[in-house]
Structure formats: C-alpha cells, structure tokens
Amino acid sequence: MKKLIAAALFASVVVVASPAFAITFSLIQDLDTGNCAAVVTSPNGWPGMKAVSETTYASQDEADKALDSVKACKSFVR
C-alpha cells in the first residue's frame, strides 16, 4: 500500500512539473547581420543576438509564423 501511495505521489509530481520542462521558442536577431530566427528559448540568452519579442511560443511553426510580423528583421533564417 505504501508503494502504491508513493507511486501515485511521484506520478502527480511528474505530471504537474512537466510543463515547466516544455521546450519553447523565442524570436532573436543577429546583431551583426540583422537576420532573424526562431530558436529554442535559452535562460542565458544568445551571444551576439538579441530577443526581438518578449513572447515565447509552444512550437517552431508558431514561432516561424510570428517571425513574419517582426518589422525589426531584415531577413529570416528558417
């Protein structure tokens, strides 16, 4: 019985914590070339790059679509 309770608690922690580990995508711009791309979000930033949007996206496709509306970008890298 104790093993069953422990397993149920572990499973509930994994389910609740899973969204925190989900991959998200951000829109960035290369400071030298002005090119933009949708990349995996990094908590440490990207050397030589800057974020062009505060929004993060759940999928690469969603981020690519949002990239079309960023006026600060000269061109896109996909």
Contacts in CASP RR format, 6 or more apart in sequence:
PFRMAT RR
TARGET T0000
AUTHOR 0000-0000-0000
METHOD contacts of the structure
MODEL  1
MKKLIAAALFASVVVVASPAFAITFSLIQDLDTGNCAAVVTSPNGWPGMK
AVSETTYASQDEADKALDSVKACKSFVR
22 58 0 8 1.000
23 40 0 8 1.000
23 41 0 8 1.000
24 40 0 8 1.000
24 41 0 8 1.000
24 56 0 8 1.000
24 57 0 8 1.000
24 58 0 8 1.000
25 38 0 8 1.000
25 39 0 8 1.000
25 40 0 8 1.000
25 41 0 8 1.000
25 56 0 8 1.000
25 57 0 8 1.000
25 58 0 8 1.000
25 59 0 8 1.000
25 60 0 8 1.000
25 62 0 8 1.000
25 63 0 8 1.000
26 38 0 8 1.000
26 39 0 8 1.000
26 40 0 8 1.000
26 41 0 8 1.000
26 42 0 8 1.000
26 51 0 8 1.000
26 53 0 8 1.000
26 56 0 8 1.000
26 57 0 8 1.000
26 63 0 8 1.000
27 36 0 8 1.000
27 37 0 8 1.000
27 38 0 8 1.000
27 51 0 8 1.000
27 52 0 8 1.000
27 53 0 8 1.000
27 55 0 8 1.000
27 63 0 8 1.000
27 66 0 8 1.000
27 67 0 8 1.000
27 70 0 8 1.000
28 36 0 8 1.000
28 37 0 8 1.000
28 38 0 8 1.000
28 39 0 8 1.000
28 46 0 8 1.000
28 49 0 8 1.000
28 50 0 8 1.000
28 51 0 8 1.000
28 52 0 8 1.000
29 35 0 8 1.000
29 36 0 8 1.000
29 49 0 8 1.000
29 50 0 8 1.000
29 51 0 8 1.000
29 52 0 8 1.000
29 72 0 8 1.000
29 73 0 8 1.000
30 36 0 8 1.000
30 37 0 8 1.000
30 48 0 8 1.000
30 49 0 8 1.000
31 48 0 8 1.000
31 49 0 8 1.000
31 50 0 8 1.000
32 48 0 8 1.000
33 74 0 8 1.000
34 73 0 8 1.000
34 74 0 8 1.000
34 75 0 8 1.000
35 73 0 8 1.000
35 74 0 8 1.000
35 75 0 8 1.000
35 76 0 8 1.000
35 77 0 8 1.000
36 52 0 8 1.000
36 67 0 8 1.000
36 70 0 8 1.000
36 72 0 8 1.000
36 73 0 8 1.000
36 74 0 8 1.000
36 75 0 8 1.000
36 76 0 8 1.000
36 77 0 8 1.000
37 67 0 8 1.000
37 76 0 8 1.000
37 77 0 8 1.000
37 78 0 8 1.000
38 57 0 8 1.000
38 60 0 8 1.000
38 63 0 8 1.000
38 64 0 8 1.000
38 66 0 8 1.000
38 67 0 8 1.000
38 78 0 8 1.000
39 46 0 8 1.000
41 56 0 8 1.000
45 51 0 8 1.000
52 70 0 8 1.000
52 72 0 8 1.000
52 73 0 8 1.000
53 66 0 8 1.000
53 70 0 8 1.000
55 66 0 8 1.000
57 63 0 8 1.000
57 66 0 8 1.000
64 78 0 8 1.000
67 73 0 8 1.000
67 76 0 8 1.000
68 76 0 8 1.000
END
